């Protein structure tokens, strides 16, 4: 095979590989996120932040709230969704940590003003968003 023909084939192969990489990146690295998934991630982060606050209060000597068992069930159900995204390598899984950081910062600010009000208000929000995304808890 002449050298010129071989060089031409190598050049075409390089262009094809480079084009394939660009096409793959364009298909897998889309920047538009599904608003439903992001809303569910926000709900999961809110439930985890509330859970952290409830345990911080119990470590400080307060009793567990009456809704503790239901909170555990809702946190587990929402966190199962997050784990599923991570295990399936879904592109939305990378959005969870920044959402969680923002929710923890919001919790800290709200707790500094009124810890009991934060727990009551956030508990109502977690119930509403979990029910919206996952339906009622089984009896």
C-alpha positions as CSV (number, residue, x, y, z in Angstrom):
1,X,0.0,0.0,0.0
2,X,1.4,3.4,-0.9
3,X,2.3,5.7,1.9
4,X,0.0,8.5,0.8
5,X,-3.1,6.1,0.9
6,X,-2.1,4.9,4.3
7,X,-1.7,8.4,5.6
8,X,-5.1,9.3,4.2
9,X,-6.7,6.4,5.9
10,X,-5.1,7.3,9.2
11,X,-6.3,10.9,8.9
12,X,-9.8,9.7,8.2
13,X,-9.7,7.3,11.2
14,X,-8.5,10.2,13.5
15,X,-11.3,12.4,12.2
16,X,-13.8,9.6,12.7
17,X,-12.7,9.0,16.3
18,X,-12.6,12.7,17.1
19,X,-16.1,13.1,15.6
20,X,-17.3,10.1,17.6
21,X,-16.0,11.6,20.8
22,X,-17.7,14.9,20.1
23,X,-21.0,13.2,19.3
24,X,-20.8,11.1,22.5
25,X,-20.1,14.2,24.6
26,X,-23.0,16.1,22.9
27,X,-25.4,13.2,23.6
28,X,-24.4,12.4,27.2
29,X,-23.4,15.8,28.6
30,X,-26.6,17.7,28.0
31,X,-27.0,20.6,30.3
32,X,-30.7,20.7,30.6
33,X,-31.9,19.0,33.7
34,X,-35.3,17.4,34.2
35,X,-37.2,19.7,36.5
36,X,-39.1,16.8,38.1
37,X,-35.8,15.0,39.0
38,X,-34.4,18.2,40.4
39,X,-37.5,18.8,42.5
40,X,-37.3,15.3,43.9
41,X,-33.6,15.9,44.7
42,X,-34.6,19.1,46.5
43,X,-37.2,17.2,48.5
44,X,-34.7,14.5,49.4
45,X,-32.1,17.1,50.5
46,X,-34.8,18.9,52.6
47,X,-35.7,15.6,54.3
48,X,-32.1,14.8,55.1
49,X,-31.5,18.3,56.5
50,X,-34.6,17.9,58.7
51,X,-33.5,14.5,59.8
52,X,-30.1,15.9,60.8
53,X,-31.7,18.7,62.8
54,X,-34.0,16.3,64.6
55,X,-31.1,14.1,65.6
56,X,-29.1,17.1,66.7
57,X,-31.9,18.2,68.9
58,X,-32.2,14.7,70.5
59,X,-28.5,14.6,71.1
60,X,-29.0,17.9,73.0
61,X,-31.5,16.2,75.3
62,X,-34.8,16.9,73.6
63,X,-37.2,13.9,73.1
64,X,-37.7,12.4,69.6
65,X,-40.7,14.1,67.9
66,X,-44.0,12.2,67.5
67,X,-43.4,12.0,63.8
68,X,-40.0,10.3,64.0
69,X,-41.1,7.0,62.5
70,X,-42.8,8.7,59.6
71,X,-39.8,10.9,59.0
72,X,-37.6,7.9,58.9
73,X,-39.8,6.2,56.3
74,X,-40.0,9.3,54.1
75,X,-36.2,10.0,54.3
76,X,-35.5,6.3,53.4
77,X,-37.9,6.5,50.5
78,X,-36.4,9.7,49.1
79,X,-32.9,8.6,49.7
80,X,-33.5,5.4,47.8
81,X,-34.2,7.6,44.8
82,X,-30.9,9.4,45.2
83,X,-29.0,6.1,45.5
84,X,-30.7,4.8,42.4
85,X,-29.5,7.8,40.4
86,X,-26.0,7.4,41.7
87,X,-25.9,3.7,41.0
88,X,-27.3,4.1,37.5
89,X,-24.8,6.8,36.8
90,X,-27.6,9.2,35.9
91,X,-26.4,12.6,35.0
92,X,-28.7,14.2,37.6
93,X,-26.8,12.5,40.4
94,X,-24.1,15.2,40.3
95,X,-26.7,17.8,41.1
96,X,-27.6,16.3,44.5
97,X,-24.5,17.4,46.5
98,X,-24.8,21.2,45.6
99,X,-28.5,21.0,46.4
100,X,-27.8,19.3,49.7
101,X,-25.2,21.9,50.6
102,X,-27.7,24.7,49.9
103,X,-30.4,23.0,51.9
104,X,-28.0,22.5,54.9
105,X,-27.1,26.2,54.7
106,X,-30.8,27.2,54.6
107,X,-31.4,24.9,57.6
108,X,-28.6,26.4,59.6
109,X,-29.9,29.9,59.0
110,X,-33.5,29.0,59.9
111,X,-32.4,27.1,63.0
112,X,-30.4,30.1,64.2
113,X,-33.7,32.1,64.1
114,X,-36.2,29.5,65.3
115,X,-35.3,25.9,65.6
116,X,-38.8,24.6,66.5
117,X,-40.4,26.7,63.7
118,X,-37.9,25.2,61.3
119,X,-38.7,21.6,62.3
120,X,-42.5,22.2,62.1
121,X,-42.4,24.1,58.8
122,X,-39.9,21.8,57.1
123,X,-41.8,18.7,58.3
124,X,-44.9,19.9,56.5
125,X,-42.9,20.6,53.4
126,X,-41.3,17.2,53.4
127,X,-44.6,15.5,53.9
128,X,-46.1,17.5,51.0
129,X,-43.2,17.0,48.5
130,X,-42.7,13.3,49.3
131,X,-46.4,12.6,48.9
132,X,-46.4,14.5,45.6
133,X,-43.4,12.5,44.2
134,X,-44.0,9.1,45.8
135,X,-47.7,9.0,46.9
136,X,-49.0,8.2,50.3
137,X,-47.0,6.1,52.7
138,X,-48.2,2.5,52.9
139,X,-50.3,1.9,56.0
